Amino acid sequence: MITLEPMQQEDFDRVVENEIRQYAADHVRNGNWPEEGSLERSRNEFASLLPEGIRTPNEHLWSLMDGDRKIGFIWVHAKDSKAFIYDFLIDEEFRGKGYGKQALAAMDDRLKSMDVESVGLHVFGDNTTAQELYKKMGFEITGIHMQKKYR
């Protein structure tokens, strides 16, 4: 059973640097940003969303725990009655074993206890595995961005 534990500073430092790189690569791969300057752009977005790191108000950064093993993390912004998942990752060695479903169920319980009424997220179009997980966990599509490339 997965539990959510507040992320520790050393985990935050490692996770954020990896996620900054991944977020930039995701945007480049999906045609949203040019490669040049993408890392700086990603770093700036993270800095604006987490100006006080793990102590930023309304930002909840949780390590996903299977007993005493850290298997990933989830970052949720929650304010008033709404929440938004900014980032969610199950470490590669633990994928495909049901941990994603368990983690999202644990998050649901936590958010409900915080009187959150709804939670949203963004998923890149090429991440079909995540899209299927979210659908199974009750998320509904609320909009679709489309693009046609000429080169």
DRENPA-3360 file (N, C-alpha, C; in nm, 2 decimals, always signed):
BEGIN
1 = MITLEPMQ = +0.08/-0.12/+0.00/+0.00/+0.00/+0.00/+0.09/+0.13/+0.00 ~ +0.06/+0.22/-0.09/+0.14/+0.34/-0.10/+0.09/+0.44/+0.00 ~ +0.18/+0.51/+0.06/+0.15/+0.62/+0.15/+0.22/+0.75/+0.09 ~ +0.17/+0.86/+0.13/+0.23/+0.99/+0.09/+0.31/+1.05/+0.21 ~ +0.43/+1.08/+0.19/+0.51/+1.14/+0.30/+0.57/+1.27/+0.25 ~ +0.57/+1.37/+0.33/+0.63/+1.50/+0.29/+0.77/+1.48/+0.23 ~ +0.80/+1.54/+0.12/+0.93/+1.52/+0.06/+1.03/+1.59/+0.14 ~ +1.15/+1.53/+0.15/+1.26/+1.58/+0.22/+1.35/+1.67/+0.13;
9 = QEDFDRVV = +1.42/+1.76/+0.18/+1.50/+1.86/+0.10/+1.59/+1.79/+0.00 ~ +1.66/+1.68/+0.05/+1.76/+1.62/-0.04/+1.69/+1.55/-0.16 ~ +1.57/+1.50/-0.13/+1.49/+1.44/-0.24/+1.44/+1.55/-0.34 ~ +1.40/+1.66/-0.28/+1.35/+1.77/-0.36/+1.46/+1.82/-0.45 ~ +1.58/+1.84/-0.40/+1.69/+1.89/-0.49/+1.72/+1.79/-0.60 ~ +1.72/+1.66/-0.58/+1.74/+1.56/-0.68/+1.63/+1.56/-0.78 ~ +1.51/+1.55/-0.73/+1.39/+1.54/-0.81/+1.37/+1.66/-0.90 ~ +1.38/+1.78/-0.85/+1.35/+1.90/-0.92/+1.45/+1.91/-1.04;
17 = ENEIRQYA = +1.57/+1.88/-1.02/+1.67/+1.90/-1.12/+1.64/+1.80/-1.24 ~ +1.61/+1.68/-1.20/+1.57/+1.58/-1.31/+1.44/+1.62/-1.38 ~ +1.34/+1.67/-1.30/+1.22/+1.70/-1.37/+1.23/+1.83/-1.45 ~ +1.31/+1.92/-1.42/+1.34/+2.04/-1.50/+1.39/+1.99/-1.64 ~ +1.48/+1.90/-1.64/+1.53/+1.85/-1.77/+1.43/+1.77/-1.84 ~ +1.35/+1.69/-1.77/+1.25/+1.61/-1.84/+1.14/+1.70/-1.90 ~ +1.10/+1.80/-1.82/+0.99/+1.89/-1.87/+1.04/+1.96/-1.99 ~ +1.16/+2.01/-2.00/+1.21/+2.08/-2.12/+1.21/+1.98/-2.23;
25 = ADHVRNGN = +1.26/+1.86/-2.21/+1.26/+1.76/-2.32/+1.12/+1.72/-2.37 ~ +1.03/+1.71/-2.28/+0.89/+1.68/-2.32/+0.83/+1.79/-2.41 ~ +0.86/+1.92/-2.37/+0.81/+2.03/-2.45/+0.88/+2.03/-2.59 ~ +1.00/+2.00/-2.59/+1.08/+2.00/-2.72/+1.02/+1.88/-2.81 ~ +1.01/+1.76/-2.75/+0.97/+1.64/-2.82/+0.82/+1.66/-2.88 ~ +0.74/+1.73/-2.80/+0.60/+1.75/-2.84/+0.58/+1.88/-2.93 ~ +0.69/+1.95/-2.97/+0.69/+2.06/-3.06/+0.64/+2.19/-3.00 ~ +0.64/+2.20/-2.86/+0.59/+2.32/-2.80/+0.70/+2.43/-2.79;
33 = WPEEGSLE = +0.82/+2.38/-2.77/+0.93/+2.48/-2.75/+1.05/+2.44/-2.84 ~ +1.12/+2.54/-2.89/+1.25/+2.50/-2.96/+1.35/+2.44/-2.86 ~ +1.44/+2.36/-2.91/+1.54/+2.31/-2.81/+1.63/+2.41/-2.75 ~ +1.66/+2.51/-2.83/+1.75/+2.62/-2.78/+1.67/+2.70/-2.68 ~ +1.72/+2.71/-2.56/+1.66/+2.78/-2.45/+1.56/+2.70/-2.37 ~ +1.53/+2.58/-2.41/+1.43/+2.50/-2.34/+1.46/+2.47/-2.19 ~ +1.58/+2.44/-2.17/+1.62/+2.41/-2.03/+1.61/+2.54/-1.94 ~ +1.65/+2.65/-1.99/+1.63/+2.77/-1.91/+1.49/+2.81/-1.89;
41 = RSRNEFAS = +1.41/+2.79/-1.99/+1.26/+2.81/-1.98/+1.20/+2.72/-1.88 ~ +1.24/+2.60/-1.88/+1.18/+2.50/-1.79/+1.23/+2.54/-1.64 ~ +1.35/+2.57/-1.63/+1.40/+2.61/-1.50/+1.33/+2.73/-1.44 ~ +1.30/+2.83/-1.53/+1.23/+2.95/-1.49/+1.08/+2.92/-1.45 ~ +1.02/+2.83/-1.52/+0.88/+2.79/-1.48/+0.88/+2.72/-1.34 ~ +0.98/+2.63/-1.32/+0.98/+2.57/-1.19/+1.01/+2.67/-1.08 ~ +1.10/+2.76/-1.11/+1.13/+2.86/-1.01/+1.01/+2.95/-0.98 ~ +0.93/+2.98/-1.08/+0.81/+3.07/-1.05/+0.71/+2.99/-0.98;
49 = LLPEGIRT = +0.70/+2.86/-1.00/+0.59/+2.78/-0.93/+0.64/+2.74/-0.79 ~ +0.77/+2.73/-0.76/+0.82/+2.68/-0.63/+0.92/+2.78/-0.58 ~ +0.88/+2.91/-0.56/+0.98/+3.01/-0.52/+1.04/+2.98/-0.38 ~ +0.97/+2.91/-0.30/+1.02/+2.88/-0.17/+1.05/+2.73/-0.16 ~ +1.07/+2.66/-0.27/+1.11/+2.52/-0.27/+0.99/+2.44/-0.21 ~ +1.03/+2.34/-0.12/+0.93/+2.25/-0.06/+0.84/+2.32/+0.04 ~ +0.88/+2.45/+0.07/+0.80/+2.52/+0.17/+0.71/+2.63/+0.10 ~ +0.69/+2.62/-0.03/+0.61/+2.71/-0.10/+0.46/+2.69/-0.06;
57 = PNEHLWSL = +0.39/+2.79/-0.02/+0.25/+2.77/+0.02/+0.17/+2.71/-0.09 ~ +0.08/+2.63/-0.05/-0.02/+2.56/-0.14/+0.04/+2.46/-0.23 ~ +0.17/+2.43/-0.22/+0.23/+2.33/-0.30/+0.26/+2.21/-0.21 ~ +0.22/+2.09/-0.25/+0.23/+1.97/-0.17/+0.32/+1.87/-0.25 ~ +0.44/+1.85/-0.20/+0.53/+1.76/-0.26/+0.55/+1.64/-0.17 ~ +0.50/+1.53/-0.22/+0.50/+1.40/-0.15/+0.59/+1.30/-0.21 ~ +0.67/+1.23/-0.13/+0.74/+1.11/-0.17/+0.63/+1.00/-0.16 ~ +0.64/+0.91/-0.26/+0.55/+0.79/-0.26/+0.62/+0.68/-0.20;
65 = MDGDRKIG = +0.57/+0.63/-0.09/+0.63/+0.52/-0.01/+0.56/+0.39/-0.02 ~ +0.64/+0.29/-0.04/+0.59/+0.15/-0.03/+0.67/+0.09/+0.09 ~ +0.61/+0.10/+0.21/+0.68/+0.07/+0.33/+0.79/+0.17/+0.35 ~ +0.92/+0.13/+0.35/+1.02/+0.23/+0.37/+1.10/+0.26/+0.24 ~ +1.04/+0.21/+0.13/+1.10/+0.23/+0.00/+1.03/+0.35/-0.07 ~ +1.11/+0.45/-0.12/+1.06/+0.56/-0.20/+1.05/+0.50/-0.34 ~ +0.93/+0.51/-0.40/+0.91/+0.46/-0.54/+0.88/+0.57/-0.64 ~ +0.87/+0.69/-0.59/+0.84/+0.81/-0.68/+0.79/+0.93/-0.60;
73 = FIWVHAKD = +0.72/+1.02/-0.67/+0.68/+1.14/-0.60/+0.56/+1.19/-0.67 ~ +0.49/+1.28/-0.61/+0.38/+1.36/-0.67/+0.38/+1.50/-0.61 ~ +0.35/+1.59/-0.70/+0.35/+1.74/-0.67/+0.21/+1.79/-0.70 ~ +0.14/+1.84/-0.60/+0.01/+1.89/-0.62/-0.01/+2.03/-0.56 ~ -0.06/+2.12/-0.64/-0.10/+2.25/-0.60/-0.24/+2.24/-0.55 ~ -0.27/+2.29/-0.43/-0.41/+2.29/-0.38/-0.44/+2.42/-0.31 ~ -0.55/+2.48/-0.36/-0.59/+2.61/-0.30/-0.74/+2.61/-0.31 ~ -0.80/+2.66/-0.20/-0.94/+2.66/-0.19/-1.00/+2.52/-0.21;
81 = SKAFIYDF = -1.08/+2.50/-0.31/-1.14/+2.37/-0.32/-1.09/+2.30/-0.45 ~ -0.99/+2.35/-0.51/-0.93/+2.30/-0.64/-0.79/+2.26/-0.62 ~ -0.75/+2.15/-0.69/-0.61/+2.11/-0.69/-0.57/+2.08/-0.83 ~ -0.44/+2.08/-0.85/-0.38/+2.05/-0.99/-0.25/+1.97/-0.96 ~ -0.24/+1.86/-1.03/-0.12/+1.78/-1.03/-0.02/+1.84/-1.13 ~ +0.09/+1.89/-1.07/+0.20/+1.95/-1.16/+0.29/+1.84/-1.20 ~ +0.32/+1.74/-1.12/+0.41/+1.64/-1.16/+0.38/+1.51/-1.08 ~ +0.40/+1.40/-1.15/+0.38/+1.27/-1.09/+0.47/+1.17/-1.15;
89 = LIDEEFRG = +0.54/+1.09/-1.07/+0.64/+1.00/-1.13/+0.65/+0.88/-1.04 ~ +0.64/+0.76/-1.11/+0.67/+0.64/-1.05/+0.81/+0.60/-1.10 ~ +0.91/+0.57/-1.02/+1.04/+0.54/-1.07/+1.03/+0.42/-1.16 ~ +1.11/+0.42/-1.27/+1.10/+0.32/-1.37/+1.10/+0.18/-1.33 ~ +1.18/+0.14/-1.23/+1.18/+0.00/-1.19/+1.05/-0.04/-1.12 ~ +0.97/+0.05/-1.08/+0.84/+0.01/-1.01/+0.72/+0.03/-1.10 ~ +0.74/+0.07/-1.23/+0.62/+0.09/-1.32/+0.56/-0.04/-1.36 ~ +0.43/-0.04/-1.39/+0.36/-0.15/-1.44/+0.32/-0.25/-1.33;
97 = KGYGKQAL = +0.33/-0.21/-1.20/+0.30/-0.30/-1.09/+0.18/-0.25/-1.01 ~ +0.11/-0.15/-1.06/-0.01/-0.10/-0.99/+0.02/+0.01/-0.89 ~ +0.15/+0.05/-0.88/+0.18/+0.16/-0.79/+0.12/+0.29/-0.83 ~ +0.10/+0.32/-0.96/+0.04/+0.44/-1.00/-0.10/+0.46/-0.95 ~ -0.18/+0.35/-0.97/-0.31/+0.35/-0.92/-0.32/+0.37/-0.77 ~ -0.23/+0.30/-0.70/-0.23/+0.31/-0.55/-0.19/+0.46/-0.51 ~ -0.10/+0.51/-0.58/-0.05/+0.65/-0.55/-0.16/+0.75/-0.57 ~ -0.23/+0.74/-0.68/-0.34/+0.83/-0.71/-0.45/+0.81/-0.61;
105 = AAMDDRLK = -0.48/+0.69/-0.57/-0.59/+0.67/-0.47/-0.55/+0.73/-0.34 ~ -0.42/+0.72/-0.30/-0.37/+0.78/-0.17/-0.38/+0.93/-0.19 ~ -0.35/+0.99/-0.30/-0.36/+1.13/-0.32/-0.51/+1.17/-0.31 ~ -0.60/+1.09/-0.37/-0.74/+1.13/-0.36/-0.79/+1.14/-0.22 ~ -0.75/+1.04/-0.14/-0.78/+1.04/+0.00/-0.73/+1.17/+0.07 ~ -0.61/+1.20/+0.04/-0.54/+1.32/+0.11/-0.62/+1.44/+0.06 ~ -0.64/+1.46/-0.06/-0.71/+1.58/-0.11/-0.85/+1.59/-0.06 ~ -0.92/+1.48/-0.05/-1.06/+1.49/+0.00/-1.05/+1.53/+0.15;
113 = SMDVESVG = -0.95/+1.49/+0.22/-0.94/+1.53/+0.36/-0.91/+1.67/+0.38 ~ -0.86/+1.73/+0.27/-0.83/+1.88/+0.27/-0.94/+1.96/+0.21 ~ -1.06/+1.89/+0.19/-1.18/+1.96/+0.14/-1.16/+2.00/+0.00 ~ -1.08/+1.94/-0.08/-1.06/+1.97/-0.22/-1.18/+1.90/-0.30 ~ -1.24/+1.97/-0.39/-1.35/+1.92/-0.46/-1.32/+1.86/-0.60 ~ -1.21/+1.91/-0.65/-1.17/+1.85/-0.78/-1.02/+1.87/-0.80 ~ -0.96/+1.78/-0.89/-0.82/+1.78/-0.92/-0.81/+1.77/-1.07 ~ -0.72/+1.85/-1.12/-0.69/+1.85/-1.27/-0.54/+1.82/-1.29;
121 = LHVFGDNT = -0.51/+1.80/-1.42/-0.37/+1.78/-1.46/-0.36/+1.80/-1.61 ~ -0.23/+1.81/-1.65/-0.20/+1.81/-1.79/-0.12/+1.69/-1.82 ~ -0.14/+1.63/-1.93/-0.06/+1.52/-1.98/-0.02/+1.54/-2.12 ~ +0.11/+1.52/-2.16/+0.15/+1.54/-2.29/+0.08/+1.43/-2.38 ~ +0.06/+1.47/-2.51/-0.02/+1.39/-2.60/+0.05/+1.26/-2.63 ~ +0.18/+1.25/-2.62/+0.25/+1.13/-2.66/+0.26/+1.03/-2.54 ~ +0.21/+1.07/-2.42/+0.22/+0.99/-2.30/+0.09/+0.91/-2.28 ~ +0.07/+0.82/-2.37/-0.05/+0.74/-2.37/-0.06/+0.65/-2.25;
129 = TAQELYKK = +0.05/+0.60/-2.20/+0.04/+0.52/-2.08/-0.02/+0.60/-1.96 ~ +0.03/+0.72/-1.94/-0.03/+0.80/-1.84/-0.17/+0.84/-1.86 ~ -0.21/+0.87/-1.99/-0.35/+0.90/-2.02/-0.44/+0.78/-1.98 ~ -0.40/+0.66/-2.01/-0.48/+0.54/-1.98/-0.49/+0.53/-1.83 ~ -0.38/+0.55/-1.75/-0.39/+0.54/-1.61/-0.49/+0.64/-1.55 ~ -0.48/+0.77/-1.60/-0.57/+0.87/-1.55/-0.71/+0.84/-1.58 ~ -0.74/+0.79/-1.70/-0.88/+0.75/-1.73/-0.93/+0.64/-1.64 ~ -0.85/+0.54/-1.61/-0.89/+0.44/-1.52/-0.92/+0.49/-1.38;
137 = MGFEITGI = -0.85/+0.60/-1.35/-0.86/+0.65/-1.21/-0.97/+0.76/-1.21 ~ -1.05/+0.78/-1.31/-1.17/+0.86/-1.31/-1.15/+1.00/-1.37 ~ -1.03/+1.03/-1.42/-1.01/+1.16/-1.48/-1.08/+1.17/-1.62 ~ -1.14/+1.28/-1.65/-1.20/+1.30/-1.78/-1.13/+1.40/-1.86 ~ -1.13/+1.39/-1.99/-1.07/+1.49/-2.08/-1.16/+1.61/-2.08 ~ -1.10/+1.73/-2.05/-1.17/+1.85/-2.05/-1.13/+1.95/-2.16 ~ -1.03/+1.91/-2.24/-0.99/+1.99/-2.36/-0.87/+1.91/-2.43 ~ -0.86/+1.94/-2.55/-0.75/+1.88/-2.63/-0.68/+1.99/-2.71;
145 = HMQKKYR = -0.55/+2.00/-2.70/-0.47/+2.09/-2.79/-0.43/+2.01/-2.91 ~ -0.43/+2.07/-3.02/-0.39/+2.00/-3.14/-0.29/+2.09/-3.22 ~ -0.21/+2.02/-3.30/-0.10/+2.09/-3.38/-0.08/+2.02/-3.50 ~ -0.05/+2.09/-3.61/-0.01/+2.03/-3.74/+0.13/+2.09/-3.77 ~ +0.23/+2.00/-3.79/+0.37/+2.04/-3.82/+0.39/+2.05/-3.97 ~ +0.47/+2.15/-4.01/+0.51/+2.16/-4.15/+0.65/+2.12/-4.17 ~ +0.73/+2.11/-4.06/+0.87/+2.07/-4.08/+0.91/+2.01/-3.95;
% end
